[in-house]
Amino acid sequence: MVIEKLTMAEYQAHPAISRSYLVDLLKSPAHAQSRKENKEPATRAIILGSAFHTIVLEPMLFEDEFLVADIDRRTKEGKATEAAANARGVEIIKTDEMIQISKMNMAIKGHKSAGALLSGGIAEQSVFWIDEETGIECKIRPDYCLPSGIIPDLKSCLDASPEEFAKTIFNMDYHIQAAMYVDGLKANNIDAKVFVFVAVEKEPPFAVGVYVLDNDYIEIGRQQYKKALQILAQCIKDNKYPAYSEDIVELKPPRWAFTKRDNEEFVV
């Protein structure tokens, strides 16, 4: 099932399983359940990330969701502005934050590949499907889908260089996201040939990098989210969401510890 006009709040409230929940599950079912049941308020970084995505992908909605204003909460006027924003359900963005977001947007629009990838498609579709192996309903919300079958995903970051963003992909489990997006779209008979990251730095010169994961990398992500679904299926069956092992576990040093030790032994 694909719903184009679902709000983010409605999407988040839907009980289907998301990528973030499955990533937490790979740490432990107890951690996944804890984060699900104890929602933390959005951080400033998350709010600014949402504003950035909106100005790039759905600029016509920006004024409905954000208010650009520099307010002093100590003054009567500032308090009134904040109260009005809260009543409308919009987030307040400072002028300097808006300038930063606008420059990031301009960098993307001025980049040959990134600009072409983020035009002529559909933004923020909510996609749902049933995993055939476990019967668990999953959900994704692709940033953008092009008729050509290219699925661009917009990321803001500190370093968009190939070397550093490759590390970010692994550390942030973006390869799991790529696999789920491809599979979820295909399950809905939507062409999904290539998943592409459009990465832009948050600081000058707001450099942009465009990266594609090869099939092997996506397959690793697929194996990981499928493993998480199997764990979840067992948790549902047992009605139990354990944390770490209750047995005594022997720990072995990580591989890098040997390298560090050997290097230190030869230091003169």
N, C-alpha and C positions, 0 to 999 in steps of 0.2 A: 504494500500500500504506500502510495506517495501523496503527501499533502503539501501543497505549495504555500498556503496562507496560514499555517500554524505559527503562532507566536513562540518565541523562545521559552517563555514561561509555561506555555501549554505543552511544548515539547519536553521540557525538563520534568513536568509533572506526570507524563505518560509512564506507565510501569514497565515498559519494555527495557531491556538491558542495553546500556551504553558502553562505549569503548572504555571510558574512564572507570566504570565499575569493574569491568573485566581486568583492567590493569591492576586495580587495587586487589582484586581476587587472587592474582598471581603472587602477591605478597602473603595474603592469607584471607580466607573467607571472613574471619572476624574483623579484619581491617576494612574490608569492603563494606560490610554491614554497618560498621561504626560510622564510616564517612557518609553512608547513605542516610542513616538515621539522625546524624548530627550535622546538618548542613551549616557550613560556615558562611558568614556574610561575604559578599563579593569584595575582593581586595581592590585597591586603587588600580593595580596593574590589570586586573580582569576588566574593570570598568573602561579603562582607556583602550584595552584591546578590543572590546565590543564597539566602542566609538570608532576606532580605526576600521574595523571590518565594515561597519555600516556606511561610513563615508566613502569607502572604496567600492563596495558591492551593491549597496542599496541607498545611495545618497538622497533619494526622494523621501526616505523615512527618517533621516537624521533629526530634523526639527521636531518630529513626533516623539523621539526617544531621548534627546539630549538638549540641554540649554547651555549655551556658552555665556558664562558670566563670572566676574570676579567679585565675590561677595565677602563681606566682613560680618561674620556671625555675631559679633559683639554689638552691631548697630541694629536699630529697628528696621531699617531698609533691608539689611542683609538677612535678618531673620524672616522678613516677609517674603523675600525672593526664594529662600530655601523652602518655606512652607508652601508657596505656590508650586514650586517644582515637585515637591513630594505629593501634593494633591493631584498633579497631572501624571505622576508616575514616571517622571523623567530624571535623568542623572545630570548633575551640573559638571560642566567641563570648564576649566580655567582657560583664559585667553592664551597663555603660553603653552598649555597642553594642546589647544586647538591648532596653534601654529605648528607645533611638532607633528601632529597628525596630518595636517595639510601638506607639509613638506614630504612626509613619507608617501602620501597619496600621489603627489606630483612626481616623485622618483619612480614609482611604479608605472604611472601613465607615460613617463618619458623613456621607459625601458622597452626596447624593441619586442622582446619575447613576452615579458610580463604584461605589458599593455594589451597585446593581442590576446593573451590567454584569459584576461578578465573583462572581456567584452563580447556581446553577442550570445550570451548564455543565460542560464537560470540560476538565481542565487537562493541559498538558504531553503532548499526543499527538505522536508522532514520525511524520512524513508524508514519503513518498518517491514520486517520479514520474519518468518519462522525458520530457525535453524533446523535442517532436516534430521540431523543426528540426535539432537536432544529435545526437540520440540519447544525450545525456549524462544520467545519473541525478542528480537534485537532491534535496535534503532540507531540511525546515523543522521547527521545533518550536514551534508556537504556544503562547503562554502559556495561552490560554483560547479555547474555542469554545462559542458559545451555539446552541441549537436554532433560534433565529430567524435565523441566518445572520450575526450580529454577531460579529466577531473582535476582542475586546479585547486590548490589549498593554500590560503594566505597565512603566512606566519610573520609576526614581528619578532625580532631577536636582537641580541647585542652584537653578534658576529655572523654575517651571512657568507663568509668565505667558504669554499668547498670543504676545506679541512675541518673547520670548526662546526659547520652546520651538519656535516656527516656525524660528528659526535652528538650533536643535539638530537638528531633523529633517533639515535639509539637510546640516549639517556632519557628522552621524553616519550619513548615508545610510539613514535610517529609511524613506524613501519607496521605496527598493529592497526593503527588508524587506517593506513593505506589499504591493507588487506580487507578490513571490514567494509570500507567504502566501496571497493571494487565488487566484493561479494554481495553486499546489500543492494547495490544498483542492478547487478546482473539478476538477482533473485526477483527483481521487479521488471525484468525484461527491458532494462535501460542499458544502452551500449556504454561500456566502461572499459576502454582500451588501455588508457594510460593515466596514472596518478602523478600529478606534478606539484611540487612545492614551489611557491613563490615566496621567497624570504626577503625581508627588507629590514635593514638596521634601524634602530630607534634614535641614533645620534648621527650628526653630520659625518660624512657626506650622504647619509641615508642610502648606502649602497644596496643594490638588489642582486640576488642570485636566484636562478631558476634551476631546479634539480628534479631528476626523474630517478625513481628506484627501479633497479633491475628486477626481473622476475624472481630470482633467488631470494632477494631481500624481502620481497612481498610474501613469498612462500614461508619465510621464517615468521613473519608477522601473522600469517594465517594459522600456522601450527600453534602459535602462542595463544591466540584468542580462542581457537578450537579447544585447546587444553583447558583454558579457563572456563569455557562453557561446560565441559565434562565435569570439572570440579563443582561447578554450580549445580549441575543436574544431580550429583551425588549429595550435595548439601540439602537440596530440596527434598530428595528421597528420604534422607535420614532426619530431616528437620533439625540439623545441627550445623553451625558455622564455626568451626574450630580456628584457633590461631596457630601457634607453632606446635611442634610435636610435644606430647606429654611424656615422652621417653627421654632418658639421658642420652645426649648426642655428643660424639667425639668431634672436635673441631680440628681441621688441618689448616696450615698456613696457606694463604693465596699464593699463586705462582709468582706475583711480583715481589713477594717478600724474599724469595730466594735470590732474585736478581739484585735487589737492594743490598742484601747481606753480602753477596759476592763482590759487588762494587765497593762496598765499604772496606772489605778485607784488603783490597789492593790500593787503598788510598795512602799516600806517603806524606 
